[in-house]
């Protein structure tokens, strides 16, 4: 599926004259690495910020500290701010963000292992959704990759 989605994402971005970047926490750069596996991605992919720590989320992606204090790093307000922040930091039109708990540790009753919040900033609008994936750490990251790109593709087609 990725092998079909990424070229289509690239084609849409090029047609619109847009560039994109990623802001990743729990996926540790997996999305950016996947996007750059495709020849020609330099025409539409600008770069990535791997914001594993809260300090990087705040300093590089402009996530307000109060949002992290009030909601935690794995939350809707934080991924919204990350998606918007990566667009500002890297001067791109489209930003996607992920923050989650890949496991096997780190889960809580409110945010169990497998919880991943994703954000998309496309055409001036910001979207966020929460997912709870099953499986081990690699599986959670792989499912996150697939889902964030599928939704990005959908948002791009609709914009």
C-alpha positions in Angstrom: 0.0 0.0 0.0 2.8 2.4 0.9 4.3 1.9 -2.6 1.2 3.3 -4.1 0.3 6.0 -1.6 3.7 7.8 -1.5 4.0 8.4 -5.3 0.4 9.7 -5.3 1.1 12.0 -2.4 4.2 13.3 -4.2 2.2 13.8 -7.4 -0.5 15.8 -5.7 2.1 18.0 -3.8 4.0 18.7 -7.0 0.8 19.6 -8.9 -0.2 22.0 -6.2 3.3 23.4 -5.9 3.5 22.4 -2.2 6.2 21.0 0.0 5.8 19.0 3.2 7.7 17.9 6.3 7.1 15.6 9.3 7.3 16.1 13.0 7.7 12.8 14.6 8.0 11.5 18.2 7.0 7.9 18.6 8.0 7.0 15.0 11.5 8.4 15.4 11.8 9.5 11.8 10.2 6.4 10.2 7.7 8.4 8.2 10.5 10.7 6.8 12.7 7.7 6.0 9.8 6.1 4.1 9.0 9.2 2.1 12.6 9.6 1.1 12.9 6.0 0.0 11.1 7.1 -3.2 13.1 8.7 -6.0 12.0 12.2 -6.7 10.9 13.0 -3.2 13.3 15.9 -3.0 10.8 17.8 -5.2 8.2 17.8 -2.5 9.7 16.6 0.8 11.7 19.3 2.7 12.8 17.6 5.9 11.8 16.4 9.3 12.0 17.1 13.0 12.3 14.1 15.3 11.0 15.6 18.4 11.3 12.7 20.9 11.7 15.0 23.9 9.3 17.6 25.1 12.1 20.1 25.0 12.5 19.6 21.3 8.8 19.8 20.8 8.8 23.2 22.5 12.0 24.7 21.1 11.9 23.4 17.5 8.1 23.0 16.9 6.8 25.8 19.0 4.6 23.6 21.1 3.4 25.6 24.1 4.8 24.2 27.3 1.4 24.7 28.9 -0.2 22.3 26.4 2.2 19.6 27.4 1.6 20.3 31.1 -2.1 20.3 30.7 -2.6 17.4 28.2 0.6 15.5 28.0 2.8 15.0 25.0 0.5 12.3 23.6 -2.5 14.5 23.0 -4.6 16.4 20.4 -3.4 19.9 21.3 0.3 18.8 21.1 0.0 17.1 17.7 -1.9 20.0 16.3 0.8 22.3 17.5 3.5 20.0 16.1 2.0 19.8 12.7 1.6 23.6 12.5 5.0 24.1 14.1 6.9 22.0 11.6 5.3 24.0 8.8 6.6 27.2 10.4 10.0 25.9 11.3 10.7 24.3 7.8 8.7 26.8 5.8 6.5 24.2 4.1 2.8 24.0 3.1 2.0 20.6 4.6 3.0 19.1 7.9 2.2 15.9 9.6 2.9 14.9 13.2 2.8 11.8 15.4 3.1 11.4 19.2 2.4 8.2 20.9 3.2 5.3 23.2 4.8 2.5 21.1 5.6 0.4 24.2 6.1 -2.0 25.6 6.3 0.4 28.6 5.0 3.9 29.1 1.3 3.2 29.0 -1.3 4.4 31.5 -4.9 3.6 32.0 -5.9 6.8 30.2 -3.2 6.3 27.5 -2.4 2.6 27.0 0.5 1.3 25.0 -0.5 1.7 21.3 -2.1 5.1 21.7 -1.0 7.4 18.9 -2.2 10.9 18.2 -1.6 12.2 14.7 -1.9 15.7 13.2 -2.1 17.0 9.7 -1.8 20.7 8.6 -3.0 20.9 5.0 -4.0 24.0 3.1 -4.3 26.1 6.2 -6.4 23.6 8.1 -5.3 21.4 11.0 -6.7 18.0 11.8 -6.0 15.5 14.6 -7.1 12.0 15.3 -6.3 9.4 18.0 -5.7 5.8 17.3 -5.0 2.8 19.5 -3.0 0.1 17.8 -2.3 -3.4 18.9 1.0 -5.3 18.8 4.6 -4.8 19.7 6.6 -1.6 19.3 7.5 -2.2 15.7 3.9 -3.0 14.8 2.6 0.2 16.5 5.2 2.2 14.5 4.3 0.4 11.2 0.6 0.9 11.7 1.2 4.6 12.6 3.2 5.0 9.4 0.5 3.5 7.2 -2.3 5.4 8.9 -0.7 8.8 8.8 0.1 8.5 5.1 -3.3 7.2 4.2 -5.0 10.1 6.0 -2.6 12.6 4.4 -3.4 11.2 1.0 -7.1 11.6 1.7 -6.7 15.2 3.0 -4.6 16.2 -0.1 -7.2 14.7 -2.5 -9.9 16.7 -0.7 -8.0 20.0 -0.7 
